[in-house]
């Protein structure tokens, strides 16, 4: 979807802690699209796969809406990793006790834009 900010894609309800995904997002912020894809391919984190999936969706949105655009003309303008809801599960412990296990979720937003636009 084209916004004032650029071409955007949002992925919601990924079961991954946002605290673990944000450092991977910081590595690719403000990089060109091909460099970011190459970097995420070489990182063995789960967050890298999730970010790459959302980033490719945003690039697909950009290339389908703007036919004269090429992948090497794109860069990551904005990337957000927000906290989603938490799934609460019971973890049974010794002597009849129980602990709460929180499965954290995150929402990932990636905004791509064209290089060389006015206002950069």
C-alpha positions in Angstrom: 0.0 0.0 0.0 1.4 3.4 -1.0 1.3 6.0 1.7 2.9 9.4 2.1 5.8 7.7 3.7 6.3 5.1 1.1 5.3 1.5 0.4 4.2 -0.3 3.5 3.6 -3.8 4.7 2.4 -5.0 8.2 2.7 -8.4 9.6 0.8 -9.1 12.9 0.8 -11.8 15.5 4.2 -13.3 15.0 5.0 -15.5 17.9 8.4 -14.0 18.8 9.4 -11.6 21.5 9.8 -8.0 20.2 12.9 -7.7 22.5 14.6 -10.4 20.4 13.5 -9.1 17.0 14.4 -5.4 17.6 18.2 -5.8 17.5 17.9 -7.6 14.2 15.7 -4.7 12.9 18.3 -2.2 14.0 20.9 -3.9 11.8 18.9 -3.2 8.6 17.4 0.1 9.3 18.1 2.8 6.5 19.9 0.2 4.3 19.1 -0.5 0.7 16.7 -3.3 0.0 19.2 -5.7 -1.7 21.8 -5.2 1.1 19.1 -5.8 3.8 18.0 -9.0 2.1 21.6 -10.3 1.8 22.2 -9.4 5.5 19.0 -11.1 6.7 19.8 -14.3 4.7 23.1 -14.6 6.6 21.7 -14.1 10.1 20.6 -17.3 11.9 17.9 -15.7 14.1 14.1 -16.4 13.9 13.6 -12.6 13.8 15.6 -12.3 10.6 13.2 -14.7 8.8 10.2 -12.8 10.1 11.6 -9.4 9.1 12.6 -10.7 5.7 9.1 -12.0 5.0 7.6 -8.7 5.8 10.2 -6.7 3.9 9.6 -8.9 0.8 5.9 -8.2 1.1 6.5 -4.5 1.2 8.8 -4.7 -1.9 6.2 -6.7 -3.7 3.7 -4.0 -2.9 6.1 -1.4 -4.3 6.9 -3.3 -7.5 3.3 -4.1 -8.3 2.0 -0.6 -7.8 4.9 1.2 -9.6 5.9 -0.7 -12.8 9.0 1.4 -13.6 10.5 0.7 -10.1 13.3 -1.8 -9.7 14.4 -3.5 -6.5 17.8 -1.8 -6.3 15.9 1.6 -6.2 14.3 0.8 -2.9 15.6 1.4 0.7 14.2 0.8 4.1 12.8 4.1 5.3 11.1 2.9 8.5 10.9 -0.4 10.4 8.9 -0.9 13.6 8.7 -3.9 15.9 5.7 -3.4 18.2 4.5 -5.6 21.0 1.4 -7.7 20.4 -0.8 -9.6 22.8 0.6 -12.3 25.0 -0.6 -15.9 25.1 -0.7 -17.1 28.7 -0.1 -20.7 29.4 0.2 -22.7 32.6 3.5 -24.4 33.4 3.0 -27.1 36.0 5.8 -27.3 38.6 6.7 -29.6 41.5 4.5 -30.0 44.6 1.3 -29.0 43.0 2.4 -25.5 42.0 2.1 -23.7 38.7 3.8 -20.8 36.9 2.6 -18.6 34.1 4.3 -18.9 30.8 4.0 -15.9 28.6 4.3 -16.4 24.8 5.0 -12.9 23.5 3.9 -11.7 20.0 5.1 -8.9 17.9 3.7 -6.8 15.0 6.3 -5.8 12.3 5.8 -2.8 10.0 8.2 -2.1 7.2 8.1 1.0 5.0 10.2 1.0 1.8 10.7 4.1 -0.4 12.5 5.0 -3.6 16.1 6.3 -3.5 16.7 9.8 -4.8 13.2 11.2 -4.1 12.9 14.8 -3.2 12.9 15.5 0.5 15.6 12.9 1.5 
